[in-house]
Amino acid sequence: MPRGKIELGSVETLSILDCKGTVDEGLMPLLDNKTLLKAYRLMLLGRRLDEQAMRYQRQGRIGTFAPNIGQEAAQVGAGLAMKKEDWFAPSFRELGVWLARGMTIKNYFLGWMGIEDGNSGLKGTANVPVAVPVATQCTYAAGIAWGIKLDKKKAACVVFFGDGATSEGSFHEGINFCGAMNLPAVYFCQNNQWAISTPRKKQTKSETIAQKAIAYGIHGIQVDGNDFFSVYVASIEALKRAYEGKGPTLVEAITYRRSVHTTADDPRVYRSEKEEKEWDEKDPIHRMRSYLEKKKILTKEDNEKLEAVIAAEIKAGYVEAEAYRNSNIDPLSYFDYIYKEIPPYLKWQKEIARHHLKGRNVIKGATEPVKGTGGAAAVGQLEEAED
Amino acid sequence: MAETKRLTMVEALNLALFEEMERDKNVLVLGEDVGVDGGVFRVTKGLVEKYGEERVVDTPLAEEGIMGAAVGLALYGKRPVCEIQFSGFIFEGYEQLESHARRLRLRTHGALECPMVLRAPCAGGIRALEHHNESAEMIYGHMPGLVVVMPSGPRNARGLLKAAIRSNDPVVFLEPKSVYRSIREDVPLHDDVYPLGKAAVLREGSQFTVVTYGAQVKLVKEVMKKGIEEQGWDPEIIDLQTIMPFDYETVVQSVQKTGRCLIVHEAPRSGGLGAEIVARLIEFSFLYLEAPIERVTGWDTPFPFYAREDTYLPDAQRITSAVHNILSY
């Protein structure tokens, strides 16, 4: 066999909305003003909810928290492209998708208060809960997509993960499974450039994440993840491909984690202020607002009103969550959700636990208030400071 | 008399799969070589011909992919039965059991469940290569939320697999492959479903209790038969069938009657199920014990290459010696 070359195809790229709020009209999706305002509202709600949650964490009202700041367009763009029947397999940084799919603020806070109960509403929905171990949702997403295919439903499973996740075996096994079986799945990578302190370039020698699609024999596209319209269009196209039996798509949304990995992280240790500043003007909310104002879909006054409504909504959601936590909930309910029926020995353990709890209020609030960043890394420091 | 058929464990498991796929169209089988090949041990033989490639699926060679797909299918509403070719390869997909299958019910406060079955041949005794002999049941047994099952013969293999497929909990179903073709039993042809979490008392006796499961049941029965005939022993023999959550009540009742107990399993001794049984007997039957509880188990080593496997596995000599210890105390 002589030397030759195998041409392996290419990946698409897409960018519609620039940093000044101007769009490439030829690429714009057909969206009415109501939908545009909904998208903006969800993005803004996500941003303010994150900011408030960060404050609550510092005040000790909720536990360690992972914000989504800077990634709102990627999340809301994909979330609004999905239909109710499409399955949603999240990691832990998809607030915008959750909001687009109707999650309540109360339930969001309950999760961060360390209370499972907020997830009980998932029954009968196409939403599965947050997956913390990185990329592990990428494998079960294949099973969900497989179920959809077996039932010949016009739906897809959309699975979310970050750039770091693409180094995991779970990502590879899941996406390869979907490719090999031609399953209706969308692998949506929020490439936010950082996996805690490890930059994207240390994860892989690949120039893009999207190009990995070529190796799996599936469609790949890299989009400006801070541009709502690009993300929306790419997601709609990927879903359409899935509905039509054309198999999975890998979408790489280029974005930036503008805040901390979690409240236990301090980015000043590993990245420069200069780099962070460079992403200021690419901020997704700022860009969307500029567009809407230019098109006179949103006025400054509208925006102020919206800010006030959102602030009140967030506060009310938190109050509801806190009231639920303080409403004398069963501190041992988890014993009932291990097996369909509680085995005798576990029942015995539950009784013992109950006996020792008598007369004590043991539902825990998050933590003592903390000052500044630090979290896990600061635990030792605090102890030292007390010496 | 109910109609019966004389089957090996492989044939009985195969029958259970046919029956459950027929009963519920949501049941599907996935794994490596489970289709035309019928699985390397032929447990899934003939299924693809009857139920087609949509429900009997040769997957890519990816254990986490298989186990993850099973979790996803279960979340979606199907009843996946996935096969991992040898239990020694479960570890490549272990993540999905630990992080998701067992936790989904708790994580969602009861809203979601994960009714999947993971089948895998386990344990030693067939002169197999490395990684093909493990008895790692207590690794899964220490993951609350999983049900861990190990049949000992054709009849309970069929009945337990049927129950596992119908269960709404994730079940790790470990098949001792040395028993796959070494025993034939009369298997009743009616819908014979064995409850999970329930032990079987194979012989009632008054002198001492032997608790065992899996491949060791066959060995224990042989050794006890000889002891009964030659030494006049009167053992009560318990086959646990479900490893976790296990039927400690049957064990406790038995030992309260006999006062003496021997535990036999292939898995390593420290932290093995035997250790937990001892602990529960101390918790619930301390004052009934007439002798220290004996354990005959695999050693606290990895399973050796096969030329030395007989030194690792429990055998008649070790079991007989342990019985003498508890009787002469």
Interface residues (C-beta under 8 A of the other chain):
Chain A: W87 A89 E116 D117 G118 N119 S120 G121 L122 K123 V128 P129 A131 V132 P133 T136 C138 T139 Y140 A141 A142 G143 I144 A145 W146 G147 I148 L150 C157 G169 S170 E173 G174 N176 F177 A180 M181 S333 Y334 D336 Y337 I338 Y339 K340 P343 P344 Y345 L346
Chain B: L28 E54 V57 T59 P60 A62 E64 G65 M67 G68 A69 A70 V71 G72 L73 A74 L75 Y76 G77 K78 P80 E95 Q96 S99 H100 L104 R105 L106 R107 T108 H109 G110 A111 L112 E113 P144 G145 V147 S167 N168 D169 G197 P245 Y248 E249 R280
